[in-house]
Amino acid sequence: MSRDTDPRILDRLRRRLTAASDASIGTLAVARGWISQEQLRDGLREAKKTGKPLGDLLVAKKALTPAQLEELILAK
């Protein structure tokens, strides 16, 4: 995956996510060693509180790169 992914592509992919898929994205990220269990728990808590997608929150916190998020979304 390219590090210079078009943000429009990521936006379209993000729209396909649901709350249930947030957990699977997080689980995949933990399995790949990209985030810790603690980061996943905190992210899921914040996603539930704010209504924002987990992937967006993890990218905003620099726990994941946009390219990693794209890879996780496509791997689902």
PDB file with one MODEL, atoms N, CA, C and O in Angstrom:
MODEL        1
ATOM      1  N   MET A   1       0.830  -1.179   0.000  1.00  0.00           N
ATOM      2  CA  MET A   1       0.000   0.000   0.000  1.00  0.00           C
ATOM      3  C   MET A   1       0.876   1.244   0.000  1.00  0.00           C
ATOM      4  O   MET A   1       1.913   1.285   0.662  1.00  0.00           O
ATOM      5  N   SER A   2       0.466   2.224  -0.722  1.00  0.00           N
ATOM      6  CA  SER A   2       1.209   3.475  -0.819  1.00  0.00           C
ATOM      7  C   SER A   2       0.987   4.340   0.407  1.00  0.00           C
ATOM      8  O   SER A   2      -0.122   4.407   0.937  1.00  0.00           O
ATOM      9  N   ARG A   3       2.031   4.994   0.850  1.00  0.00           N
ATOM     10  CA  ARG A   3       1.911   5.931   1.969  1.00  0.00           C
ATOM     11  C   ARG A   3       1.189   7.206   1.530  1.00  0.00           C
ATOM     12  O   ARG A   3       0.714   7.959   2.381  1.00  0.00           O
ATOM     13  N   ASP A   4       1.094   7.465   0.224  1.00  0.00           N
ATOM     14  CA  ASP A   4       0.449   8.671  -0.296  1.00  0.00           C
ATOM     15  C   ASP A   4      -0.931   8.332  -0.859  1.00  0.00           C
ATOM     16  O   ASP A   4      -1.272   8.742  -1.968  1.00  0.00           O
ATOM     17  N   THR A   5      -1.704   7.598  -0.106  1.00  0.00           N
ATOM     18  CA  THR A   5      -3.025   7.183  -0.553  1.00  0.00           C
ATOM     19  C   THR A   5      -3.938   8.388  -0.687  1.00  0.00           C
ATOM     20  O   THR A   5      -3.934   9.278   0.163  1.00  0.00           O
ATOM     21  N   ASP A   6      -4.708   8.412  -1.742  1.00  0.00           N
ATOM     22  CA  ASP A   6      -5.663   9.493  -1.988  1.00  0.00           C
ATOM     23  C   ASP A   6      -6.682   9.530  -0.859  1.00  0.00           C
ATOM     24  O   ASP A   6      -7.347   8.523  -0.613  1.00  0.00           O
ATOM     25  N   PRO A   7      -6.831  10.664  -0.157  1.00  0.00           N
ATOM     26  CA  PRO A   7      -7.777  10.764   0.950  1.00  0.00           C
ATOM     27  C   PRO A   7      -9.218  10.449   0.543  1.00  0.00           C
ATOM     28  O   PRO A   7     -10.002   9.980   1.368  1.00  0.00           O
ATOM     29  N   ARG A   8      -9.572  10.700  -0.714  1.00  0.00           N
ATOM     30  CA  ARG A   8     -10.932  10.387  -1.165  1.00  0.00           C
ATOM     31  C   ARG A   8     -11.193   8.891  -1.145  1.00  0.00           C
ATOM     32  O   ARG A   8     -12.301   8.450  -0.841  1.00  0.00           O
ATOM     33  N   ILE A   9     -10.171   8.116  -1.468  1.00  0.00           N
ATOM     34  CA  ILE A   9     -10.315   6.659  -1.425  1.00  0.00           C
ATOM     35  C   ILE A   9     -10.535   6.209   0.014  1.00  0.00           C
ATOM     36  O   ILE A   9     -11.404   5.382   0.287  1.00  0.00           O
ATOM     37  N   LEU A  10      -9.741   6.758   0.933  1.00  0.00           N
ATOM     38  CA  LEU A  10      -9.908   6.403   2.344  1.00  0.00           C
ATOM     39  C   LEU A  10     -11.292   6.794   2.840  1.00  0.00           C
ATOM     40  O   LEU A  10     -11.905   6.044   3.599  1.00  0.00           O
ATOM     41  N   ASP A  11     -11.793   7.942   2.432  1.00  0.00           N
ATOM     42  CA  ASP A  11     -13.128   8.370   2.852  1.00  0.00           C
ATOM     43  C   ASP A  11     -14.187   7.384   2.386  1.00  0.00           C
ATOM     44  O   ASP A  11     -15.076   7.023   3.157  1.00  0.00           O
ATOM     45  N   ARG A  12     -14.105   6.950   1.157  1.00  0.00           N
ATOM     46  CA  ARG A  12     -15.076   5.967   0.648  1.00  0.00           C
ATOM     47  C   ARG A  12     -14.985   4.653   1.416  1.00  0.00           C
ATOM     48  O   ARG A  12     -16.005   4.040   1.731  1.00  0.00           O
ATOM     49  N   LEU A  13     -13.767   4.227   1.713  1.00  0.00           N
ATOM     50  CA  LEU A  13     -13.593   2.982   2.452  1.00  0.00           C
ATOM     51  C   LEU A  13     -14.115   3.115   3.881  1.00  0.00           C
ATOM     52  O   LEU A  13     -14.753   2.198   4.398  1.00  0.00           O
ATOM     53  N   ARG A  14     -13.849   4.244   4.515  1.00  0.00           N
ATOM     54  CA  ARG A  14     -14.295   4.463   5.893  1.00  0.00           C
ATOM     55  C   ARG A  14     -15.809   4.409   6.017  1.00  0.00           C
ATOM     56  O   ARG A  14     -16.336   3.920   7.016  1.00  0.00           O
ATOM     57  N   ARG A  15     -16.505   4.904   5.017  1.00  0.00           N
ATOM     58  CA  ARG A  15     -17.971   4.907   5.066  1.00  0.00           C
ATOM     59  C   ARG A  15     -18.536   3.502   5.137  1.00  0.00           C
ATOM     60  O   ARG A  15     -19.668   3.308   5.582  1.00  0.00           O
ATOM     61  N   ARG A  16     -17.765   2.527   4.707  1.00  0.00           N
ATOM     62  CA  ARG A  16     -18.230   1.144   4.720  1.00  0.00           C
ATOM     63  C   ARG A  16     -18.119   0.502   6.102  1.00  0.00           C
ATOM     64  O   ARG A  16     -18.628  -0.594   6.336  1.00  0.00           O
ATOM     65  N   LEU A  17     -17.451   1.199   6.999  1.00  0.00           N
ATOM     66  CA  LEU A  17     -17.244   0.635   8.331  1.00  0.00           C
ATOM     67  C   LEU A  17     -18.480   0.813   9.208  1.00  0.00           C
ATOM     68  O   LEU A  17     -19.229   1.777   9.054  1.00  0.00           O
ATOM     69  N   THR A  18     -18.680  -0.118  10.119  1.00  0.00           N
ATOM     70  CA  THR A  18     -19.722  -0.011  11.132  1.00  0.00           C
ATOM     71  C   THR A  18     -19.063  -0.177  12.495  1.00  0.00           C
ATOM     72  O   THR A  18     -17.866  -0.449  12.587  1.00  0.00           O
ATOM     73  N   ALA A  19     -19.849  -0.010  13.548  1.00  0.00           N
ATOM     74  CA  ALA A  19     -19.300  -0.187  14.895  1.00  0.00           C
ATOM     75  C   ALA A  19     -18.727  -1.593  15.069  1.00  0.00           C
ATOM     76  O   ALA A  19     -17.682  -1.760  15.698  1.00  0.00           O
ATOM     77  N   ALA A  20     -19.392  -2.587  14.526  1.00  0.00           N
ATOM     78  CA  ALA A  20     -18.897  -3.964  14.645  1.00  0.00           C
ATOM     79  C   ALA A  20     -17.571  -4.140  13.907  1.00  0.00           C
ATOM     80  O   ALA A  20     -16.690  -4.864  14.370  1.00  0.00           O
ATOM     81  N   SER A  21     -17.435  -3.487  12.777  1.00  0.00           N
ATOM     82  CA  SER A  21     -16.193  -3.644  12.033  1.00  0.00           C
ATOM     83  C   SER A  21     -15.054  -2.873  12.676  1.00  0.00           C
ATOM     84  O   SER A  21     -13.886  -3.198  12.460  1.00  0.00           O
ATOM     85  N   ASP A  22     -15.384  -1.837  13.476  1.00  0.00           N
ATOM     86  CA  ASP A  22     -14.334  -1.145  14.228  1.00  0.00           C
ATOM     87  C   ASP A  22     -13.568  -2.141  15.093  1.00  0.00           C
ATOM     88  O   ASP A  22     -12.339  -2.111  15.151  1.00  0.00           O
ATOM     89  N   ALA A  23     -14.303  -3.020  15.761  1.00  0.00           N
ATOM     90  CA  ALA A  23     -13.656  -4.008  16.626  1.00  0.00           C
ATOM     91  C   ALA A  23     -12.774  -4.949  15.810  1.00  0.00           C
ATOM     92  O   ALA A  23     -11.678  -5.299  16.246  1.00  0.00           O
ATOM     93  N   SER A  24     -13.243  -5.361  14.627  1.00  0.00           N
ATOM     94  CA  SER A  24     -12.425  -6.281  13.834  1.00  0.00           C
ATOM     95  C   SER A  24     -11.193  -5.578  13.273  1.00  0.00           C
ATOM     96  O   SER A  24     -10.125  -6.183  13.173  1.00  0.00           O
ATOM     97  N   ILE A  25     -11.334  -4.307  12.908  1.00  0.00           N
ATOM     98  CA  ILE A  25     -10.168  -3.532  12.455  1.00  0.00           C
ATOM     99  C   ILE A  25      -9.151  -3.449  13.588  1.00  0.00           C
ATOM    100  O   ILE A  25      -7.953  -3.645  13.383  1.00  0.00           O
ATOM    101  N   GLY A  26      -9.646  -3.157  14.775  1.00  0.00           N
ATOM    102  CA  GLY A  26      -8.766  -3.063  15.942  1.00  0.00           C
ATOM    103  C   GLY A  26      -8.082  -4.381  16.250  1.00  0.00           C
ATOM    104  O   GLY A  26      -6.891  -4.415  16.558  1.00  0.00           O
ATOM    105  N   THR A  27      -8.836  -5.462  16.167  1.00  0.00           N
ATOM    106  CA  THR A  27      -8.277  -6.789  16.430  1.00  0.00           C
ATOM    107  C   THR A  27      -7.183  -7.129  15.417  1.00  0.00           C
ATOM    108  O   THR A  27      -6.143  -7.678  15.781  1.00  0.00           O
ATOM    109  N   LEU A  28      -7.420  -6.804  14.155  1.00  0.00           N
ATOM    110  CA  LEU A  28      -6.395  -7.030  13.129  1.00  0.00           C
ATOM    111  C   LEU A  28      -5.147  -6.185  13.398  1.00  0.00           C
ATOM    112  O   LEU A  28      -4.022  -6.659  13.239  1.00  0.00           O
ATOM    113  N   ALA A  29      -5.356  -4.941  13.803  1.00  0.00           N
ATOM    114  CA  ALA A  29      -4.217  -4.056  14.085  1.00  0.00           C
ATOM    115  C   ALA A  29      -3.388  -4.589  15.250  1.00  0.00           C
ATOM    116  O   ALA A  29      -2.159  -4.523  15.226  1.00  0.00           O
ATOM    117  N   VAL A  30      -4.068  -5.119  16.274  1.00  0.00           N
ATOM    118  CA  VAL A  30      -3.352  -5.723  17.408  1.00  0.00           C
ATOM    119  C   VAL A  30      -2.614  -6.971  16.941  1.00  0.00           C
ATOM    120  O   VAL A  30      -1.449  -7.171  17.284  1.00  0.00           O
ATOM    121  N   ALA A  31      -3.282  -7.803  16.165  1.00  0.00           N
ATOM    122  CA  ALA A  31      -2.660  -9.046  15.684  1.00  0.00           C
ATOM    123  C   ALA A  31      -1.408  -8.772  14.849  1.00  0.00           C
ATOM    124  O   ALA A  31      -0.452  -9.547  14.875  1.00  0.00           O
ATOM    125  N   ARG A  32      -1.426  -7.671  14.117  1.00  0.00           N
ATOM    126  CA  ARG A  32      -0.255  -7.323  13.295  1.00  0.00           C
ATOM    127  C   ARG A  32       0.822  -6.592  14.098  1.00  0.00           C
ATOM    128  O   ARG A  32       1.892  -6.277  13.576  1.00  0.00           O
ATOM    129  N   GLY A  33       0.527  -6.330  15.368  1.00  0.00           N
ATOM    130  CA  GLY A  33       1.513  -5.670  16.224  1.00  0.00           C
ATOM    131  C   GLY A  33       1.594  -4.171  16.008  1.00  0.00           C
ATOM    132  O   GLY A  33       2.562  -3.534  16.425  1.00  0.00           O
ATOM    133  N   TRP A  34       0.587  -3.600  15.360  1.00  0.00           N
ATOM    134  CA  TRP A  34       0.606  -2.168  15.061  1.00  0.00           C
ATOM    135  C   TRP A  34       0.100  -1.324  16.211  1.00  0.00           C
ATOM    136  O   TRP A  34       0.516  -0.176  16.366  1.00  0.00           O
ATOM    137  N   ILE A  35      -0.798  -1.878  17.026  1.00  0.00           N
ATOM    138  CA  ILE A  35      -1.281  -1.174  18.220  1.00  0.00           C
ATOM    139  C   ILE A  35      -1.334  -2.169  19.368  1.00  0.00           C
ATOM    140  O   ILE A  35      -1.310  -3.381  19.155  1.00  0.00           O
ATOM    141  N   SER A  36      -1.406  -1.648  20.582  1.00  0.00           N
ATOM    142  CA  SER A  36      -1.501  -2.502  21.761  1.00  0.00           C
ATOM    143  C   SER A  36      -2.968  -2.750  22.118  1.00  0.00           C
ATOM    144  O   SER A  36      -3.867  -2.074  21.617  1.00  0.00           O
ATOM    145  N   GLN A  37      -3.190  -3.727  22.987  1.00  0.00           N
ATOM    146  CA  GLN A  37      -4.545  -3.988  23.492  1.00  0.00           C
ATOM    147  C   GLN A  37      -5.087  -2.734  24.193  1.00  0.00           C
ATOM    148  O   GLN A  37      -6.267  -2.408  24.072  1.00  0.00           O
ATOM    149  N   GLU A  38      -4.225  -2.049  24.913  1.00  0.00           N
ATOM    150  CA  GLU A  38      -4.638  -0.831  25.620  1.00  0.00           C
ATOM    151  C   GLU A  38      -5.086   0.247  24.624  1.00  0.00           C
ATOM    152  O   GLU A  38      -6.098   0.913  24.843  1.00  0.00           O
ATOM    153  N   GLN A  39      -4.339   0.417  23.540  1.00  0.00           N
ATOM    154  CA  GLN A  39      -4.733   1.394  22.523  1.00  0.00           C
ATOM    155  C   GLN A  39      -6.073   1.010  21.903  1.00  0.00           C
ATOM    156  O   GLN A  39      -6.893   1.880  21.608  1.00  0.00           O
ATOM    157  N   LEU A  40      -6.299  -0.290  21.705  1.00  0.00           N
ATOM    158  CA  LEU A  40      -7.570  -0.746  21.162  1.00  0.00           C
ATOM    159  C   LEU A  40      -8.707  -0.442  22.128  1.00  0.00           C
ATOM    160  O   LEU A  40      -9.731   0.110  21.724  1.00  0.00           O
ATOM    161  N   ARG A  41      -8.540  -0.796  23.401  1.00  0.00           N
ATOM    162  CA  ARG A  41      -9.583  -0.525  24.399  1.00  0.00           C
ATOM    163  C   ARG A  41      -9.903   0.958  24.468  1.00  0.00           C
ATOM    164  O   ARG A  41     -11.068   1.355  24.449  1.00  0.00           O
ATOM    165  N   ASP A  42      -8.848   1.782  24.551  1.00  0.00           N
ATOM    166  CA  ASP A  42      -9.055   3.233  24.626  1.00  0.00           C
ATOM    167  C   ASP A  42      -9.742   3.758  23.370  1.00  0.00           C
ATOM    168  O   ASP A  42     -10.642   4.595  23.445  1.00  0.00           O
ATOM    169  N   GLY A  43      -9.311   3.262  22.225  1.00  0.00           N
ATOM    170  CA  GLY A  43      -9.895   3.709  20.966  1.00  0.00           C
ATOM    171  C   GLY A  43     -11.351   3.323  20.831  1.00  0.00           C
ATOM    172  O   GLY A  43     -12.170   4.128  20.386  1.00  0.00           O
ATOM    173  N   LEU A  44     -11.686   2.091  21.212  1.00  0.00           N
ATOM    174  CA  LEU A  44     -13.082   1.651  21.141  1.00  0.00           C
ATOM    175  C   LEU A  44     -13.959   2.461  22.091  1.00  0.00           C
ATOM    176  O   LEU A  44     -15.094   2.805  21.759  1.00  0.00           O
ATOM    177  N   ARG A  45     -13.431   2.761  23.263  1.00  0.00           N
ATOM    178  CA  ARG A  45     -14.163   3.580  24.232  1.00  0.00           C
ATOM    179  C   ARG A  45     -14.435   4.967  23.652  1.00  0.00           C
ATOM    180  O   ARG A  45     -15.551   5.477  23.741  1.00  0.00           O
ATOM    181  N   GLU A  46     -13.409   5.568  23.061  1.00  0.00           N
ATOM    182  CA  GLU A  46     -13.563   6.905  22.467  1.00  0.00           C
ATOM    183  C   GLU A  46     -14.492   6.871  21.254  1.00  0.00           C
ATOM    184  O   GLU A  46     -15.292   7.785  21.057  1.00  0.00           O
ATOM    185  N   ALA A  47     -14.387   5.817  20.442  1.00  0.00           N
ATOM    186  CA  ALA A  47     -15.257   5.695  19.268  1.00  0.00           C
ATOM    187  C   ALA A  47     -16.721   5.621  19.701  1.00  0.00           C
ATOM    188  O   ALA A  47     -17.590   6.243  19.089  1.00  0.00           O
ATOM    189  N   LYS A  48     -16.981   4.865  20.749  1.00  0.00           N
ATOM    190  CA  LYS A  48     -18.348   4.742  21.250  1.00  0.00           C
ATOM    191  C   LYS A  48     -18.847   6.078  21.792  1.00  0.00           C
ATOM    192  O   LYS A  48     -19.997   6.461  21.575  1.00  0.00           O
ATOM    193  N   LYS A  49     -17.967   6.778  22.497  1.00  0.00           N
ATOM    194  CA  LYS A  49     -18.332   8.063  23.117  1.00  0.00           C
ATOM    195  C   LYS A  49     -18.569   9.159  22.074  1.00  0.00           C
ATOM    196  O   LYS A  49     -19.505   9.948  22.198  1.00  0.00           O
ATOM    197  N   THR A  50     -17.710   9.201  21.040  1.00  0.00           N
ATOM    198  CA  THR A  50     -17.764  10.298  20.064  1.00  0.00           C
ATOM    199  C   THR A  50     -18.525   9.962  18.792  1.00  0.00           C
ATOM    200  O   THR A  50     -18.955  10.862  18.071  1.00  0.00           O
ATOM    201  N   GLY A  51     -18.694   8.669  18.510  1.00  0.00           N
ATOM    202  CA  GLY A  51     -19.335   8.267  17.264  1.00  0.00           C
ATOM    203  C   GLY A  51     -18.400   8.284  16.069  1.00  0.00           C
ATOM    204  O   GLY A  51     -18.825   8.037  14.941  1.00  0.00           O
ATOM    205  N   LYS A  52     -17.132   8.572  16.311  1.00  0.00           N
ATOM    206  CA  LYS A  52     -16.145   8.587  15.225  1.00  0.00           C
ATOM    207  C   LYS A  52     -15.625   7.165  14.992  1.00  0.00           C
ATOM    208  O   LYS A  52     -15.536   6.377  15.933  1.00  0.00           O
ATOM    209  N   PRO A  53     -15.285   6.837  13.751  1.00  0.00           N
ATOM    210  CA  PRO A  53     -14.732   5.502  13.469  1.00  0.00           C
ATOM    211  C   PRO A  53     -13.395   5.278  14.176  1.00  0.00           C
ATOM    212  O   PRO A  53     -12.561   6.179  14.266  1.00  0.00           O
ATOM    213  N   LEU A  54     -13.216   4.073  14.666  1.00  0.00           N
ATOM    214  CA  LEU A  54     -11.987   3.710  15.362  1.00  0.00           C
ATOM    215  C   LEU A  54     -10.753   4.009  14.513  1.00  0.00           C
ATOM    216  O   LEU A  54      -9.779   4.576  15.008  1.00  0.00           O
ATOM    217  N   GLY A  55     -10.792   3.633  13.255  1.00  0.00           N
ATOM    218  CA  GLY A  55      -9.633   3.859  12.386  1.00  0.00           C
ATOM    219  C   GLY A  55      -9.236   5.317  12.302  1.00  0.00           C
ATOM    220  O   GLY A  55      -8.050   5.647  12.336  1.00  0.00           O
ATOM    221  N   ASP A  56     -10.232   6.196  12.191  1.00  0.00           N
ATOM    222  CA  ASP A  56      -9.947   7.631  12.134  1.00  0.00           C
ATOM    223  C   ASP A  56      -9.275   8.097  13.423  1.00  0.00           C
ATOM    224  O   ASP A  56      -8.329   8.885  13.395  1.00  0.00           O
ATOM    225  N   LEU A  57      -9.776   7.600  14.549  1.00  0.00           N
ATOM    226  CA  LEU A  57      -9.199   7.993  15.830  1.00  0.00           C
ATOM    227  C   LEU A  57      -7.759   7.513  15.963  1.00  0.00           C
ATOM    228  O   LEU A  57      -6.895   8.251  16.437  1.00  0.00           O
ATOM    229  N   LEU A  58      -7.500   6.274  15.543  1.00  0.00           N
ATOM    230  CA  LEU A  58      -6.145   5.740  15.647  1.00  0.00           C
ATOM    231  C   LEU A  58      -5.176   6.467  14.720  1.00  0.00           C
ATOM    232  O   LEU A  58      -4.011   6.656  15.070  1.00  0.00           O
ATOM    233  N   VAL A  59      -5.642   6.872  13.551  1.00  0.00           N
ATOM    234  CA  VAL A  59      -4.795   7.661  12.646  1.00  0.00           C
ATOM    235  C   VAL A  59      -4.555   9.042  13.246  1.00  0.00           C
ATOM    236  O   VAL A  59      -3.431   9.542  13.208  1.00  0.00           O
ATOM    237  N   ALA A  60      -5.585   9.659  13.795  1.00  0.00           N
ATOM    238  CA  ALA A  60      -5.436  10.993  14.403  1.00  0.00           C
ATOM    239  C   ALA A  60      -4.441  10.963  15.563  1.00  0.00           C
ATOM    240  O   ALA A  60      -3.707  11.926  15.783  1.00  0.00           O
ATOM    241  N   LYS A  61      -4.422   9.858  16.298  1.00  0.00           N
ATOM    242  CA  LYS A  61      -3.484   9.715  17.423  1.00  0.00           C
ATOM    243  C   LYS A  61      -2.118   9.202  16.968  1.00  0.00           C
ATOM    244  O   LYS A  61      -1.219   8.990  17.782  1.00  0.00           O
ATOM    245  N   LYS A  62      -1.979   9.007  15.669  1.00  0.00           N
ATOM    246  CA  LYS A  62      -0.740   8.523  15.066  1.00  0.00           C
ATOM    247  C   LYS A  62      -0.363   7.115  15.533  1.00  0.00           C
ATOM    248  O   LYS A  62       0.805   6.730  15.501  1.00  0.00           O
ATOM    249  N   ALA A  63      -1.376   6.353  15.967  1.00  0.00           N
ATOM    250  CA  ALA A  63      -1.154   4.952  16.320  1.00  0.00           C
ATOM    251  C   ALA A  63      -1.095   4.101  15.048  1.00  0.00           C
ATOM    252  O   ALA A  63      -0.441   3.058  15.020  1.00  0.00           O
ATOM    253  N   LEU A  64      -1.785   4.557  13.999  1.00  0.00           N
ATOM    254  CA  LEU A  64      -1.762   3.918  12.686  1.00  0.00           C
ATOM    255  C   LEU A  64      -1.491   4.977  11.628  1.00  0.00           C
ATOM    256  O   LEU A  64      -1.823   6.148  11.809  1.00  0.00           O
ATOM    257  N   THR A  65      -0.887   4.557  10.526  1.00  0.00           N
ATOM    258  CA  THR A  65      -0.750   5.450   9.377  1.00  0.00           C
ATOM    259  C   THR A  65      -2.013   5.301   8.511  1.00  0.00           C
ATOM    260  O   THR A  65      -2.717   4.298   8.624  1.00  0.00           O
ATOM    261  N   PRO A  66      -2.302   6.271   7.661  1.00  0.00           N
ATOM    262  CA  PRO A  66      -3.420   6.097   6.733  1.00  0.00           C
ATOM    263  C   PRO A  66      -3.266   4.842   5.865  1.00  0.00           C
ATOM    264  O   PRO A  66      -4.251   4.167   5.567  1.00  0.00           O
ATOM    265  N   ALA A  67      -2.051   4.539   5.469  1.00  0.00           N
ATOM    266  CA  ALA A  67      -1.814   3.345   4.651  1.00  0.00           C
ATOM    267  C   ALA A  67      -2.113   2.070   5.437  1.00  0.00           C
ATOM    268  O   ALA A  67      -2.657   1.118   4.878  1.00  0.00           O
ATOM    269  N   GLN A  68      -1.768   2.036   6.722  1.00  0.00           N
ATOM    270  CA  GLN A  68      -2.093   0.872   7.533  1.00  0.00           C
ATOM    271  C   GLN A  68      -3.602   0.716   7.686  1.00  0.00           C
ATOM    272  O   GLN A  68      -4.127  -0.395   7.614  1.00  0.00           O
ATOM    273  N   LEU A  69      -4.295   1.830   7.898  1.00  0.00           N
ATOM    274  CA  LEU A  69      -5.756   1.779   7.997  1.00  0.00           C
ATOM    275  C   LEU A  69      -6.347   1.229   6.714  1.00  0.00           C
ATOM    276  O   LEU A  69      -7.224   0.366   6.754  1.00  0.00           O
ATOM    277  N   GLU A  70      -5.882   1.711   5.588  1.00  0.00           N
ATOM    278  CA  GLU A  70      -6.378   1.215   4.302  1.00  0.00           C
ATOM    279  C   GLU A  70      -6.144  -0.288   4.183  1.00  0.00           C
ATOM    280  O   GLU A  70      -7.027  -1.025   3.745  1.00  0.00           O
ATOM    281  N   GLU A  71      -4.982  -0.728   4.564  1.00  0.00           N
ATOM    282  CA  GLU A  71      -4.655  -2.161   4.494  1.00  0.00           C
ATOM    283  C   GLU A  71      -5.598  -2.977   5.369  1.00  0.00           C
ATOM    284  O   GLU A  71      -6.054  -4.043   4.958  1.00  0.00           O
ATOM    285  N   LEU A  72      -5.894  -2.488   6.571  1.00  0.00           N
ATOM    286  CA  LEU A  72      -6.800  -3.188   7.475  1.00  0.00           C
ATOM    287  C   LEU A  72      -8.215  -3.243   6.904  1.00  0.00           C
ATOM    288  O   LEU A  72      -8.879  -4.277   6.984  1.00  0.00           O
ATOM    289  N   ILE A  73      -8.671  -2.152   6.337  1.00  0.00           N
ATOM    290  CA  ILE A  73     -10.016  -2.107   5.758  1.00  0.00           C
ATOM    291  C   ILE A  73     -10.111  -3.099   4.601  1.00  0.00           C
ATOM    292  O   ILE A  73     -11.097  -3.827   4.486  1.00  0.00           O
ATOM    293  N   LEU A  74      -9.112  -3.129   3.762  1.00  0.00           N
ATOM    294  CA  LEU A  74      -9.143  -4.032   2.616  1.00  0.00           C
ATOM    295  C   LEU A  74      -8.978  -5.490   3.015  1.00  0.00           C
ATOM    296  O   LEU A  74      -9.407  -6.385   2.287  1.00  0.00           O
ATOM    297  N   ALA A  75      -8.356  -5.738   4.174  1.00  0.00           N
ATOM    298  CA  ALA A  75      -8.139  -7.102   4.633  1.00  0.00           C
ATOM    299  C   ALA A  75      -9.401  -7.730   5.223  1.00  0.00           C
ATOM    300  O   ALA A  75      -9.492  -8.950   5.361  1.00  0.00           O
ATOM    301  N   LYS A  76     -10.357  -6.896   5.566  1.00  0.00           N
ATOM    302  CA  LYS A  76     -11.590  -7.410   6.205  1.00  0.00           C
ATOM    303  C   LYS A  76     -12.409  -8.223   5.258  1.00  0.00           C
ATOM    304  O   LYS A  76     -13.469  -8.725   5.633  1.00  0.00           O
TER     305      LYS A  76
ENDMDL
END
